[in-house]
């Protein structure tokens, strides 16, 4: 059910059978060039593939220019109401515009943005959420239900199509997971445009990750979605990590470690929770397509995790290192972490 229409954002193609891309957004002050560039570099190092930055003022356009000079990640300008900010961001070299055409005024303004985007080969993302649905549409449906979100998005699409512009990406987000999923499934039936997935205002790192995993994950398993952002009330790097973790769980991203670990029980004789967390952090930057197991006991650890490329199983003050279920050595508890990393390095 992946979108048939393809849209180019920087070096990436969204849509068709192309890989789903992970996005995040800067949360630094829009006019603070140094802080924005530093955070963008952090996101780039974390693997973020598309970075969005808000452009509320002419001063913040300078930030877009600085981002383009200092990072290689495609930059999206987030525009609200003022079409001039879109034109200025385009002049600064932005790779994509996020704007709702119906919010920027007359047809002449919409046409000006569409024409300049077409001239530069820059796509537009239409972003509708529960709080942005037009009053007339809201009155028609009585609430920001899935049908209302879809109708609002298609209204904005129509404004661009009127000027022969169709390099469009669509997002229709709600803070409610069920509404979000129903809206995207309905949109996927009505359009071939690439879809940017997300659950808006999802919450803190804990609840936001749960809601995003349910919403984004279920849609990806349905074959819906071409790019994602995990919205968290947390540092943006955590959004990137979560995005790739969701893609891995959905079987859509193979680079990086798949960590499996047991939930612990009364047989566990080592501090497995701390060890598993330590291993996860140490291997976050590893791009090997491998499964690593951190298991709590030697009774069934190697058996339950026999498909793992490499793993450890704790004992009473000691532990086992195993590959594909076969035990290769026994080490002291304090050596488990180091020995595991050494074995990963050999793979």
C-alpha atoms as one frame of an Amber mdcrd trajectory, in Angstrom:
protein
   0.000   0.000   0.000   3.091   2.241  -0.141   2.542   5.428  -2.101   3.159
   5.249  -5.848   4.035   8.922  -6.241   7.705   9.675  -5.599   9.084  12.939
  -4.234  12.740  13.935  -3.975  14.033  15.517  -0.747  17.729  16.263  -0.992
  19.404  12.951  -1.942  16.404  10.876  -0.860  13.375   9.636  -2.744  10.177
   9.320  -0.704   7.486   6.982  -1.935   7.249   3.876  -4.054   9.451   1.092
  -2.748  12.090   3.419  -1.303  13.194   2.990   2.303  11.298   4.835   5.023
  13.330   7.837   6.246  13.666   9.082   9.834  13.128  12.751  10.670  13.403
  14.995  13.705  13.026  18.695  14.431  15.310  21.253  16.049  14.076  22.636
  19.372  16.679  25.398  19.670  15.567  29.060  19.375  14.970  29.726  15.669
  17.267  32.759  15.607  20.102  31.089  17.545  22.334  30.032  14.672  25.122
  28.486  16.736  22.839  26.382  18.929  20.785  25.265  15.918  23.841  24.236
  13.919  25.287  22.348  16.889  22.046  20.461  17.458  21.724  19.687  13.751
  25.225  18.216  13.807  24.247  16.065  16.791  21.193  14.846  14.907  23.278
  14.120  11.830  25.725  12.096  13.933  22.792  10.218  15.466  21.700   9.151
  11.963  18.839  11.594  11.401  18.054  11.676   7.689  15.835  14.789   7.435
  15.873  17.760   9.816  13.039  20.270  10.213  13.517  23.795  11.539  10.895
  26.440  12.185  11.160  29.719  10.249   8.973  32.327  11.974  11.065  35.424
  11.158  13.473  36.811   8.587  16.257  36.464  11.148  15.584  32.735  11.384
  16.113  32.398   7.625  19.794  32.969   8.373  19.670  29.825  10.473  18.461
  27.865   7.439  21.388  29.151   5.415  23.810  28.217   8.188  22.316  24.730
   8.471  22.765  24.198   4.742  26.413  25.219   5.052  27.225  23.020   8.042
  25.320  19.738   7.688  24.641  17.444   4.757  21.206  16.355   6.008  18.249
  17.742   3.987  16.599  20.684   5.766  12.851  21.287   5.947  11.551  24.804
   6.645   8.486  24.810   8.874   6.287  27.737   7.774   3.153  29.047   9.444
   0.934  31.668   7.753   3.602  33.953   6.239   4.293  32.899   2.659   7.244
  35.300   2.501   9.132  33.108   4.961   8.698  30.212   2.522  10.127  32.247
  -0.342  13.051  33.424   1.781  13.775  29.885   2.981  13.775  28.701  -0.618
  16.307  31.397  -1.468  18.426  30.113   1.430  18.540  26.680  -0.198  16.060
  24.705   1.886  15.257  21.182   0.633  11.580  21.022   1.537   8.809  23.326
   2.734   6.230  22.378   5.340   3.222  24.653   4.889  -0.546  24.515   4.623
  -1.516  26.521   1.504  -4.909  27.424   2.917  -3.261  29.333   5.759  -1.143
  31.735   3.718  -3.815  33.874   2.074  -4.716  34.559  -1.536  -4.281  32.358
  -4.590  -1.472  34.655  -5.676   0.501  33.790  -2.556  -0.110  30.070  -2.960
   0.925  30.282  -6.604   4.075  32.216  -5.717   5.211  29.485  -3.324   4.218
  26.661  -5.682   5.978  28.281  -8.635   9.198  28.888  -6.693   9.184  25.346
  -5.284   8.673  23.955  -8.780  11.487  26.101 -10.159  13.876  24.860  -7.495
  12.661  21.258  -7.430  11.609  21.554  -3.777   8.621  19.543  -2.468   5.939
  20.753  -0.079   4.664  18.841   2.926   1.105  19.548   3.906   0.767  19.013
   7.646  -2.707  18.677   9.127  -3.382  17.867  12.770  -6.377  17.818  15.059
  -5.961  21.458  15.998  -5.587  22.800  12.465  -8.770  21.498  10.826 -10.731
  24.308   9.159 -13.820  25.563  11.013 -16.138  24.629   8.162 -14.851  21.061
   8.037 -14.927  20.795  11.822 -18.542  21.976  11.833 -19.411  19.407   9.179
 -18.055  16.463  11.162 -18.454  17.788  14.707 -14.930  16.819  15.761 -11.423
  16.347  14.330 -12.273  12.788  13.343 -10.272  10.827  10.737 -12.619  11.893
   7.943 -12.209  15.559   8.912  -8.412  15.296   8.944  -8.390  13.680   5.514
 -10.793  16.224   4.023  -8.686  19.066   5.395  -5.499  17.628   3.907  -7.127
  17.056   0.523  -8.400  20.650   0.568  -4.828  21.889   0.911  -3.637  19.445
  -1.747  -6.248  20.850  -4.116  -4.910  24.373  -3.633  -1.485  23.258  -4.865
  -2.797  21.026  -7.639  -4.739  24.017  -8.970  -1.368  25.490  -9.895  -0.065
  22.226 -11.348   2.108  21.459  -8.342   2.216  17.844  -7.223   5.566  17.341
  -5.450   3.590  16.865  -2.273   4.018  14.909   0.959   1.074  14.621   3.362
   0.874  14.207   7.128  -2.370  13.951   9.111  -1.514  13.627  12.767  -3.569
  13.404  15.914  -2.498  13.028  19.534  -4.937  10.119  19.652  -3.389   6.912
  18.317  -6.620   5.373  17.019  -7.631   8.576  15.201  -4.159   8.855  13.675
  -4.183   5.297  12.351  -7.704   5.538  10.937  -6.884   8.843   9.239  -3.734
   7.534   7.564  -5.456   4.339   6.412  -8.243   6.396   4.887  -5.756   8.761
   3.246  -3.791   5.839   1.815  -6.971   4.755   0.025  -7.594   8.206  -1.416
  -4.180   9.358  -2.627  -0.857   8.167  -4.018   1.177  10.949  -2.422   3.955
   9.965   0.025   2.842   9.986   3.642   4.830  11.329   6.587   3.813   9.399
   9.715   3.652  10.538  13.306   1.512  10.801  16.403   1.559  14.487  17.315
   2.027  15.693  20.884   2.651  12.076  21.844   4.113  12.982  25.216   7.207
  12.312  27.281   9.897   9.854  26.325   8.012   6.985  27.986   4.422   7.567
  26.848   5.437   9.251  23.622   7.425   6.208  22.603   4.546   3.880  23.475
   1.996   5.901  21.494   4.350   6.391  18.547   5.283   2.738  18.421   1.622
   1.749  18.344   0.604   4.347  15.765   3.609   4.459  13.466   4.393   0.784
  13.901   0.920  -0.488  13.051   0.777   1.693   9.927   4.209   0.543   8.767
   3.129  -3.082   9.169   0.156  -2.236   6.927   2.600  -0.990   4.287   1.643
   2.654   4.892   4.218   5.401   5.316   7.286   6.797   3.590   8.927   8.905
   6.296   8.430   9.154  10.062   8.976  11.401  13.042   8.632  10.154  16.600
   7.429  13.248  18.478   8.783  13.220  22.028   9.013  15.748  24.832  12.686
  14.881  25.009  15.978  15.775  23.303  15.587  15.344  19.519  18.307  12.674
  19.382  15.949  10.373  21.264  13.404  10.831  18.480  15.980   9.607  15.984
  16.957   6.574  18.064  13.290   5.706  18.562  12.544   6.116  14.869  15.168
   3.633  13.806  14.181   1.248  16.590  10.594   1.275  15.325  11.778   0.620
  11.777  13.945  -2.289  12.984  11.033  -3.762  14.940   8.892  -3.523  11.793
  11.594  -5.282   9.764  12.186  -2.215   7.597  15.723  -1.302   8.654  18.537
  -3.827   8.781  21.534  -1.699   9.715  22.345  -1.820  13.394  22.117  -4.188
  16.315  18.917  -5.990  17.232  19.216  -6.396  20.985  17.219  -9.112  22.714
  17.223  -9.529  26.474  15.151 -11.496  28.946  12.828  -9.814  31.470  14.667
 -11.486  34.388  13.206 -13.860  36.964  14.146 -15.522  40.233  16.914 -17.490
  38.502  18.809 -14.319  37.594  22.019 -14.049  39.623  23.616 -11.000  37.973
  22.582  -7.350  37.586  21.084  -7.996  34.164  19.037  -4.811  33.940  22.084
  -2.566  34.260  24.136  -4.835  32.003  21.527  -4.875  29.229  21.186  -1.090
  29.358  24.964  -0.704  29.218  25.198  -3.041  26.216  22.379  -1.217  24.424
  24.106   2.144  24.800  27.514   0.766  23.796  26.154  -0.784  20.595  23.840
   2.058  19.547  26.344   3.291  16.974  27.171  -0.184  15.642  25.940  -0.615
  12.058  26.371  -4.390  11.869  23.198  -6.273  10.993  23.402  -8.658  13.933
  21.321  -9.895  16.851  22.902  -9.626  20.288  21.370 -11.407  23.283  21.725
 -10.489  26.949  20.144 -13.302  28.958  19.733 -13.754  32.690  20.606 -17.371
  33.340  22.610 -20.239  31.881  19.716 -22.664  32.288  17.839 -21.580  29.183
  19.613 -18.409  28.022  21.540 -19.952  25.106  18.480 -22.001  24.193  15.926
 -19.185  24.119  18.343 -16.931  22.262  19.946 -19.542  20.049  19.254 -17.462
  16.939  21.441 -14.630  18.249  24.718 -14.026  16.440  26.396 -13.457  19.788
  25.100 -13.446  23.347  25.813 -13.693  27.029  24.007 -15.615  29.739  24.558
 -14.813  33.398  25.301 -17.322  36.135  26.229 -17.043  39.808  29.065 -14.534
  39.640  29.968 -15.720  36.150  28.472 -16.108  32.707  28.634 -17.712  29.305
  29.428 -16.294  25.905  27.557 -18.076  23.113  27.179 -17.899  19.334  24.064
 -19.211  17.641  23.274 -21.158  20.812  26.720 -22.751  21.048  28.726 -21.906
  24.181  32.205 -20.644  23.299  33.577 -19.571  26.698  32.861 -19.011  30.386
  33.948 -15.725  32.001  33.642 -13.887  35.311  30.638 -11.618  35.768  32.738
  -8.453  35.678  34.218  -9.552  32.329  30.913 -10.215  30.556  30.448  -6.721
  29.134  33.980  -6.381  27.779  34.057  -9.906  26.389  30.750  -9.385  24.631
  31.966  -6.211  22.938  35.154  -7.987  21.902  33.126 -10.763  20.273  30.874
  -8.233  18.516  33.982  -6.560  17.122  35.043  -9.901  15.601  31.773 -10.396
  13.731
